[in-house]
Structure formats: structure tokens, C-alpha cells
């Protein structure tokens, strides 16, 4: 009986050591998050963004500015103006001012200030 207990104890210890080694290797292989600050956009990228298409503020845009957006009809522009103020551009969907298809076409071109 003593032989079995010693053999069991030795097997248990060997198993625990193997599991412990596997865990330590796994944690060593996991990359750690870097605390080094990433560089910001280059001057060329900032200039491109600055000179890119200007966003239309739906809280202050005129009807003519709204009509220049793709897919916006005269009636939709009137509904946008009548529905002001907006806290988010997604209010155009939640208040049923624009259908999904039109909103998806203009959502990257509009903003709310």
C-alpha cells in the first residue's frame, strides 16, 4: 500500500509540474501591451483630412447644403430642418426622418455640432 501511495504522489507531483510549466510558457508567449505612445498621423495625412470633403452640420446647414448630399430630396431636407436640434446624426433614423438607404449614403458626410 505504501508503494502505491508513493507512486501516486510522484505521479501527481510530475503532473502538477508539467501543468505549471505549460502555464508559464503560455503566459510568456502572450504579447504584453506596449505602453509606448503611438505616433500620430503624418502631416500629409492631416492635410489630406483637412482638405477632404467637409462635413455638413445637420443642425445648422441650409436647405441648399442639405440638397447637395447624395440622395437627399427637397422633402427630406425640409424634414431635417423641421426636426432640429439633433443630438446625434443617428436621430435621423430614430425619428424616421431618413430611410436607412439614404442615411447610409450620407452618414460619413454629416455631423452634429
Phi and psi in degrees as GROMACS dihedral restraints (atoms count N, CA, C in turn):
[ dihedral_restraints ]
;  ai    aj    ak    al  type     phi  dphi    fc
    3     4     5     6     1   -63.1    20    10
    4     5     6     7     1   -35.3    20    10
    6     7     8     9     1   -63.4    20    10
    7     8     9    10     1   -42.8    20    10
    9    10    11    12     1   -63.7    20    10
   10    11    12    13     1   -42.2    20    10
   12    13    14    15     1   -64.5    20    10
   13    14    15    16     1   -43.3    20    10
   15    16    17    18     1   -65.2    20    10
   16    17    18    19     1   -40.8    20    10
   18    19    20    21     1   -65.1    20    10
   19    20    21    22     1   -42.1    20    10
   21    22    23    24     1   -63.8    20    10
   22    23    24    25     1   -43.3    20    10
   24    25    26    27     1   -62.2    20    10
   25    26    27    28     1   -41.9    20    10
   27    28    29    30     1   -66.2    20    10
   28    29    30    31     1   -40.8    20    10
   30    31    32    33     1   -65.2    20    10
   31    32    33    34     1   -41.8    20    10
   33    34    35    36     1   -62.7    20    10
   34    35    36    37     1   -45.1    20    10
   36    37    38    39     1   -62.7    20    10
   37    38    39    40     1   -42.6    20    10
   39    40    41    42     1   -64.3    20    10
   40    41    42    43     1   -39.7    20    10
   42    43    44    45     1   -64.7    20    10
   43    44    45    46     1   -43.9    20    10
   45    46    47    48     1   -63.9    20    10
   46    47    48    49     1   -37.7    20    10
   48    49    50    51     1   -66.8    20    10
   49    50    51    52     1   -38.7    20    10
   51    52    53    54     1   -67.2    20    10
   52    53    54    55     1   -42.3    20    10
   54    55    56    57     1   -64.3    20    10
   55    56    57    58     1   -43.2    20    10
   57    58    59    60     1   -62.1    20    10
   58    59    60    61     1   -39.9    20    10
   60    61    62    63     1   -66.6    20    10
   61    62    63    64     1   -38.1    20    10
   63    64    65    66     1   -66.1    20    10
   64    65    66    67     1   -38.9    20    10
   66    67    68    69     1   -66.7    20    10
   67    68    69    70     1   -42.4    20    10
   69    70    71    72     1   -67.2    20    10
   70    71    72    73     1   -34.8    20    10
   72    73    74    75     1   -68.8    20    10
   73    74    75    76     1   -37.5    20    10
   75    76    77    78     1   -65.9    20    10
   76    77    78    79     1   -42.0    20    10
   78    79    80    81     1   -71.1    20    10
   79    80    81    82     1   -29.8    20    10
   81    82    83    84     1   -71.9    20    10
   82    83    84    85     1   -30.5    20    10
   84    85    86    87     1   -78.1    20    10
   85    86    87    88     1   -20.7    20    10
   87    88    89    90     1   -74.4    20    10
   88    89    90    91     1   122.5    20    10
   90    91    92    93     1   -68.6    20    10
   91    92    93    94     1   141.6    20    10
   93    94    95    96     1   -89.5    20    10
   94    95    96    97     1   150.6    20    10
   96    97    98    99     1   -69.9    20    10
   97    98    99   100     1   137.0    20    10
   99   100   101   102     1   -83.0    20    10
  100   101   102   103     1   139.9    20    10
  102   103   104   105     1   -98.9    20    10
  103   104   105   106     1     4.3    20    10
  105   106   107   108     1   -76.3    20    10
  106   107   108   109     1   131.8    20    10
  108   109   110   111     1   -67.7    20    10
  109   110   111   112     1   137.0    20    10
  111   112   113   114     1   -80.6    20    10
  112   113   114   115     1   144.0    20    10
  114   115   116   117     1   -67.3    20    10
  115   116   117   118     1   146.5    20    10
  117   118   119   120     1   -75.3    20    10
  118   119   120   121     1  -178.2    20    10
  120   121   122   123     1   -64.4    20    10
  121   122   123   124     1   150.1    20    10
  123   124   125   126     1   -71.3    20    10
  124   125   126   127     1   167.1    20    10
  126   127   128   129     1   -60.9    20    10
  127   128   129   130     1   -36.9    20    10
  129   130   131   132     1   -65.4    20    10
  130   131   132   133     1   -40.5    20    10
  132   133   134   135     1   -67.0    20    10
  133   134   135   136     1   -39.8    20    10
  135   136   137   138     1   -65.1    20    10
  136   137   138   139     1   -40.3    20    10
  138   139   140   141     1   -66.8    20    10
  139   140   141   142     1   -39.1    20    10
  141   142   143   144     1   -64.1    20    10
  142   143   144   145     1   -42.3    20    10
  144   145   146   147     1   -66.7    20    10
  145   146   147   148     1   -38.5    20    10
  147   148   149   150     1   -67.3    20    10
  148   149   150   151     1   -37.8    20    10
  150   151   152   153     1   -90.8    20    10
  151   152   153   154     1    -1.6    20    10
  153   154   155   156     1   -70.1    20    10
  154   155   156   157     1  -173.1    20    10
  156   157   158   159     1   -62.5    20    10
  157   158   159   160     1   133.6    20    10
  159   160   161   162     1   -78.9    20    10
  160   161   162   163     1   140.5    20    10
  162   163   164   165     1   -79.3    20    10
  163   164   165   166     1   142.4    20    10
  165   166   167   168     1   -96.3    20    10
  166   167   168   169     1   123.4    20    10
  168   169   170   171     1   -79.7    20    10
  169   170   171   172     1   114.0    20    10
  171   172   173   174     1   -72.2    20    10
  172   173   174   175     1   -11.9    20    10
  174   175   176   177     1   -85.4    20    10
  175   176   177   178     1   -16.3    20    10
  177   178   179   180     1  -131.3    20    10
  178   179   180   181     1    -1.9    20    10
  180   181   182   183     1   -69.6    20    10
  181   182   183   184     1   146.1    20    10
  183   184   185   186     1   -78.6    20    10
  184   185   186   187     1   169.5    20    10
  186   187   188   189     1   -61.9    20    10
  187   188   189   190     1   -39.5    20    10
  189   190   191   192     1   -63.9    20    10
  190   191   192   193     1   -39.5    20    10
  192   193   194   195     1   -65.7    20    10
  193   194   195   196     1   -38.7    20    10
  195   196   197   198     1   -67.7    20    10
  196   197   198   199     1   -37.0    20    10
  198   199   200   201     1   -67.8    20    10
  199   200   201   202     1   -21.7    20    10
  201   202   203   204     1   -73.8    20    10
  202   203   204   205     1   -16.2    20    10
  204   205   206   207     1   -73.4    20    10
  205   206   207   208     1   143.0    20    10
  207   208   209   210     1   -65.7    20    10
  208   209   210   211     1   128.7    20    10
  210   211   212   213     1    87.1    20    10
  211   212   213   214     1    -4.0    20    10
  213   214   215   216     1   -86.6    20    10
  214   215   216   217     1   121.8    20    10
  216   217   218   219     1   -91.3    20    10
  217   218   219   220     1   171.4    20    10
  219   220   221   222     1   -61.0    20    10
  220   221   222   223     1   -41.8    20    10
  222   223   224   225     1   -66.0    20    10
  223   224   225   226     1   -39.3    20    10
  225   226   227   228     1   -67.5    20    10
  226   227   228   229     1   -38.2    20    10
  228   229   230   231     1   -62.4    20    10
  229   230   231   232     1   -41.4    20    10
  231   232   233   234     1   -63.0    20    10
  232   233   234   235     1   -39.5    20    10
  234   235   236   237     1   -67.8    20    10
  235   236   237   238     1   -36.0    20    10
  237   238   239   240     1   -63.2    20    10
  238   239   240   241     1   -46.8    20    10
  240   241   242   243     1   -63.4    20    10
  241   242   243   244     1   -42.3    20    10
  243   244   245   246     1   -69.3    20    10
  244   245   246   247     1   -26.4    20    10
  246   247   248   249     1   -87.2    20    10
  247   248   249   250     1     1.0    20    10
  249   250   251   252     1   -66.7    20    10
  250   251   252   253     1   151.8    20    10
  252   253   254   255     1   -87.3    20    10
  253   254   255   256     1   154.2    20    10
  255   256   257   258     1  -110.4    20    10
  256   257   258   259     1   141.0    20    10
  258   259   260   261     1   -94.8    20    10
  259   260   261   262     1   -17.7    20    10
  261   262   263   264     1  -152.9    20    10
  262   263   264   265     1   150.9    20    10
  264   265   266   267     1   -66.7    20    10
  265   266   267   268     1   -20.4    20    10
  267   268   269   270     1   -72.7    20    10
  268   269   270   271     1   -11.3    20    10
  270   271   272   273     1   -61.7    20    10
  271   272   273   274     1   -24.0    20    10
  273   274   275   276     1   -63.1    20    10
  274   275   276   277     1   -29.5    20    10
  276   277   278   279     1   -86.1    20    10
  277   278   279   280     1   -47.3    20    10
  279   280   281   282     1   -66.1    20    10
  280   281   282   283     1   -27.6    20    10
  282   283   284   285     1   -94.0    20    10
  283   284   285   286     1     5.4    20    10
  285   286   287   288     1    58.1    20    10
  286   287   288   289     1    39.7    20    10
  288   289   290   291     1   -84.8    20    10
  289   290   291   292     1   -38.4    20    10
  291   292   293   294     1  -124.5    20    10
  292   293   294   295     1   144.7    20    10
  294   295   296   297     1   -74.4    20    10
  295   296   297   298     1   160.6    20    10
  297   298   299   300     1   -52.9    20    10
  298   299   300   301     1   -43.7    20    10
  300   301   302   303     1   -62.9    20    10
  301   302   303   304     1   -41.1    20    10
  303   304   305   306     1   -72.1    20    10
  304   305   306   307     1   -43.2    20    10
  306   307   308   309     1   -59.0    20    10
  307   308   309   310     1   -43.5    20    10
  309   310   311   312     1   -62.4    20    10
  310   311   312   313     1   -28.1    20    10
  312   313   314   315     1   -76.9    20    10
  313   314   315   316     1   -23.2    20    10
  315   316   317   318     1  -114.9    20    10
  316   317   318   319     1    -6.9    20    10
  318   319   320   321     1   -63.2    20    10
  319   320   321   322     1   -26.9    20    10
  321   322   323   324     1   -85.7    20    10
  322   323   324   325     1    -3.2    20    10
  324   325   326   327     1  -111.4    20    10
  325   326   327   328     1    -0.5    20    10
  327   328   329   330     1  -121.3    20    10
  328   329   330   331     1   159.9    20    10
  330   331   332   333     1  -148.7    20    10
  331   332   333   334     1   168.7    20    10
  333   334   335   336     1  -124.8    20    10
  334   335   336   337     1   122.0    20    10
